[in-house]
Amino acid sequence: MSFIVTLHPSGEHFEARPGESVLTAALRHGLNLPHSCRGGSCMSCQAHIRSGRVQYPRGTPSALSAVDQAADQALLCQAVAETDLDIDIAPLVTPGDIRIRRLPCRVQRVERLCPDVMMLALKLPGFEPFEYLAGQYVDILLREGERRSFSLANPPHHSELLEIHVRRVPGGRFSDYVFNDMKPRALLRLEGPLGQFYLREDSDRPILMMGGGTGYAPLKAMLEHAFHLGWERPIHLYWGARARIDLYDAERLLAWVGERPGFRFTPVLSEPDPGETWDGRVGFVHEALVADYPNLSAHDVYMAGPPPMIKAGRLLLPERGLDPQRLYFDSFDYAQPRGEGPA
C-alpha cells in the first residue's frame, strides 16, 4: 500500500512506496528536498511532520534527539511513511530549473588516483546535454533498487565525460566491483544531477573550501568553474587526508597556486607516514582552517567530506562569526547506501 505525502507550504504531493524513504520517494518524483548524507547523520533533511506517522526500519537515527522526536521532527532520508503524511518543508529549486534525469552511461576510462581512490570517466548518450551545477552529484543505480552517490569532479563546461572519484570501501558492493572487475566500456545507469551543494555565483565574498578525503571532488569542480568564469575572488582550499599519498591531486593544485593569484592551497594530514618527510600542517582540517581564519564573518564556506568533519564544521565555524546561511556542505556517509560516495 502506498501513501500520499503532501508538502507545505508548496502543496506539492507525491506517492511513497512501502519501505521507501520519504526522501527517496520525493527524488523519484523530481522533487529536490534538502538533504546531504542520506545516512541520517547530517540533519539536512530534518522536517516537521504536521500529520501522519513515520517509522525507521534501520532504527531511529542517533542524530535525531528525543526532543526532536517529541516535537514531531523527522529525518526524511531514513523515515518511511506508515500513513499519508503532511510535512512542513519546501522543495529546493536550483538555478536554471535543472532537470533530474535517469540515463545510461558507458565507462570510458578507469584510472587509479591513489591506492584507495579510482577515477571513472563516464560517457552519456549524445542526444542532449546533461546540465548540472558545479558541486552537484549523481546516483549510480544498482540492481534491487540500491544506489551509490558520487559527486561530479568536472565542471559543467567540460561535461563531455562525467568524472567521479570512487573511494574503496571494505566490503562495498560497488567499490569492490570498481577496484577488482570494472573495465572500460562497462555499462551503468545514473540519476541526476542531485543536491543543493553547488557554487553560488551571486556572492562576491572571499571563499574558503574544506575537503576531507574524496570530498575534494566537488570542490575541484567548483574551482575549475570559478576559474572558467574568471573570478578574482580569493579562494583558499584546505584538503584533509590521512597521508601524503591520499592527496592525489596535489600537483594540479600547486600548479593552480602558481597560475591563479587569488588561489591558495593548504594540505592537512591527520596521520603522516613516519617514513616520509612532511613539513606541512598536521591534525584536523577544520582546526587548521579556524587557526588561520579566527573571524569568518566576511566569508562563504564550502565543505565536503565525512560526517564527523561536517559536524565539527557546523558547530565550530558559526562560533567564529560565520553566517550559517553562508555555510554550504555535502556530507559523505560511507556506512549507508549512499555511502560509497559521493566521492
N, C-alpha and C positions, 0 to 999 in steps of 0.2 A: 504494500500500500504506500503510495506516495503522498507527500504533504505539500501544501502551498505555503511559501514563505513570502511575506509582504514587507517591503522596506519602507520606512518612514524617515523623513517626510516626503520622499520622492513618489511613493505609491507604486513603485515597480514591484513586480512579483514574479516568482518562478517556482518550478516544481523540484523538490528534493526527493531523491530516490531512497529506498530503505538502505540503511548502512552508509549512506553518502554524507560527508560533512557538509554543513551549510555553505562553507566557502567553496568547496569543490563544485557543488550544485550551482552556485552563483556564477563561477567562472565558466562552467559548461554552457550557461545561457548568455555568455558575453558580458556579464556584469562584473566589473573590476572592483571588488571590495577591498578596503585597506587590509594589507597583510604583508608578511615578510617571510618568517622562517617556516611557516606551515608545520611546525613541530610542537606548538604550544609553549614556546619559550619567550618570545619577544614581546607579546601582548599587543602587537599592532592590530590584530583582528578583533580586539575586545569590543563588545557591543552590548546594548541593553535589550533584554528580552521583554518586550511590552506585554505579550501574552503568549501562552503556549509553553511546552516543555521540551527540553533537550536532554540527551544523555551523552556520556563519554565512554565509548566502547573500550578504549585503552586505559580508562581510569581518569579521574579528574586531573587536569594538568596542574603540576606543582606551582606554576606561576599564578594560578587563579586562587586567590585567598578566600578564606571563609567569609570575610567581609564582602568581597566581590560577589560571591555566590548568594549571600543574603540579600544583596541589592539587585539580584536578577541580572548580573553581568555574565557574559559567556565568551568563550574563545571560539570563534566560528570555524577556525581551521580544524578543530577537534570535535566540536559539538555536532551531534546528529539529531535531527528532528524526531520527536516522538508524537507530535501533533502538528497541526497547522501553526505557523508562527507569525507574530508581528514583531519586527525588530527595528529599533531606532538606530539607523545607520544609512548613510547615503553612498551610492556607488561613486567611485572616483572617476574623473574624466581626464584623460591625458590630452595634451595639446595636439591639435590636428585631428582629433577624433580617430585615433589609430585603432584599427580593427583586429580583434583576436581571431586567428585562423588556425585550422589544422591542415598540415601539409606533409607530403612525403619528402624525404631528403636522402641524398646519397653521400656517403663518407668519401670525400675527395682525397683527404690526406690524414695520416696519423703520425704524430711526432711526439717523442718523449721530451718534455721540457726539463725535467729533473727526475730523480728516481721514483717519486711518488705522484707526479703530475704528467698527464698526457694531454696533448692538444689535438682536437678533432676539427677539421675544416669540412663544413657541410655544404653541399650544393643543393639548392632548391630548384623546383621547376621554374622555367624561364618565362612562363606566360604572363606574370605580372610582378611588379616589385614587391618585396617584403619590407614594409615600412615599420620602423621602431625608433625608440629614443635611446640615446647613449646611456647605458646603465641598466636597461631592462633585461629580462631573462626569457628563456623558452623552457618548456617542459618536453622532455623526451618521453614518448608514450610507449610503455611496455605492455606485454600481454597481461591478461587478467586484471586490467584496469590500473596497474601500477604506473607511476610516472617518476621521473627524476628531473630536477630543475637545475639549469645551468645558465649563468649569466653570459651574455654575449660580450666577447672581449674585443670585438672590432666595432668601429664607429659606423653610423648609418650611411655615410658617404662611401664606405668600402664594404658594401653588402653583397658583392658577387658570391663570396663564400662566408658562411657564418662560422665564427671561431669560438669554440668553447674549451675550457680547461677542466679536465676531469681529474679529481684527486682520488688516489687509491684508497678505498675504504675496506678494511679487513672483512671478508665475507660478503662484501657488497655485490649484489647480483649484476648490476650494470657495470660497475668499475672492474670487476673480475673479467667480464667479457671484453671490455675495452683493453685491458692490460695483457690479457692472455690470448685472445682469439680474434679480435677485430682486425679486419683487413680493409684496405681501400676498396671502394665500390659497394660496401655493405649498405643495405637499405634500412632507414629508420623512419619513424614518424614523429613530428613535433607539433606542439601547440604554442602559440604566442603571437605577438610579444605580450609579456605579463609584467606586472609590478609597477609600483609608484616610485621606485628608485631610479631617477634619471636626472640629468644635468639641467638645472634651472637656468634658462637664458635671460630671464628678466631681472637679474640682480647684477650689481656692479661691485659687490663686496669681495674682499680677498677670500680665497678658498683654501681650506685645509682638508686634506683627504687622509683617511686612515684605513689601511687594509690589513687583514690578517690572513696569511696563507693565500689560498686561491681567491680570497676576497679582493685581491689585486685585479682580477679580470674585468669587472665592470668599471673600475677606476681607470684602467687602461683605455677602455672605450671612451670614457668621458674626457680623458686627457687628449686623445687624438682628435676628438670632436672639437674641443676648445681650441686646439692649435689650428685646426682647419678653419675655424671661424675667425682666426686672427686676434683672439683675445689677448689683451695686455694685462689683465688682472693677475695679481700674484697668486700662484698656486703652489702649495707645499704638500708633497706626498710623504706620508710615513707608512712604511711597509714592514710589518712584523712577521717574523718567521722563526723557526727553531734554529736552523744553522744556515751558514752562508750558501750552501748548495741549494737551499729552498728558495733563494731569491733568484728565480730562474730567468728573470728579465732585467736584471740589474744593469747589464751592459747597455741596453737600449735606453734605460732611464738616465744613466750617467751621460750618454750622448746627448739626450734632450737637455740636460742641465747646461751643457756647453753651447747648445744651439738656441735655447729659449731663455732670454734674460730674466723673465719673471718666474721661472720654474725652479723649484728646489726639491731635493730628494733626500730623505733620511731613512736608511735601513736600520731596523732594530732587531737584534737576535735574542731570543729567550734562553737558548741552550747552545751557545757556540761550541763547536767541536774543539776539545782540548788540543787536538793535534794541529790546528790551523791558527795562523795569526789573524787576530781580529781586533782592530783598534777603534771600531765604531761603537754605537750605543748598544747596551745590554739591558734586558729587563722586559717589562710590558710596554707595548707600543703606545697605549693610551697615556701611560705615565710620562713617556718621552715627549709626547705632544704637549701636555699641560705644563711640563717643566719649561718648554720653550715659549709657550704662549699662556702665561698666567691669566691674561684678560682676553676673553674670546668674544666680547660684546660687539666687535666690529666685523665678525667673520661669518661665513657659511661653512658648515662642516658636513662632509660626506664620509660615511664609514661603512665598510662591508667586511664581514668575517664571521667567526663562530660566535654563538650566543654569549659566552662569558665576556668576550671583548665588547660586544654590543651593549650588554647590560652595564658593564663598567662605564662605558662612554656615556650612556644615557643618564647615569647617576652623577658622574663627575663633571662632565662638560658644562651643564647648566649652572653648577656651583661656581664655575669660573666665568660666569657672565654671558654664556651663550644663550641666545633666544631659542627656546625649544622648537619654535616654528622654523628655525634655520638649521636644524639638525635633521639630516636625511640619512637613512640607514637601510641596509639589507642584511638580514641575519641568516647565516648558513647553518642549519641544524643537520648534522651528519647522522643523527641517530634515527630519524624518521624517514618516510618515503621520499620526502623532498631531499633527504639528507645526503645524497651523494653529490649535491650541488645546492644552490647554484655555485658554479666553480670559478 
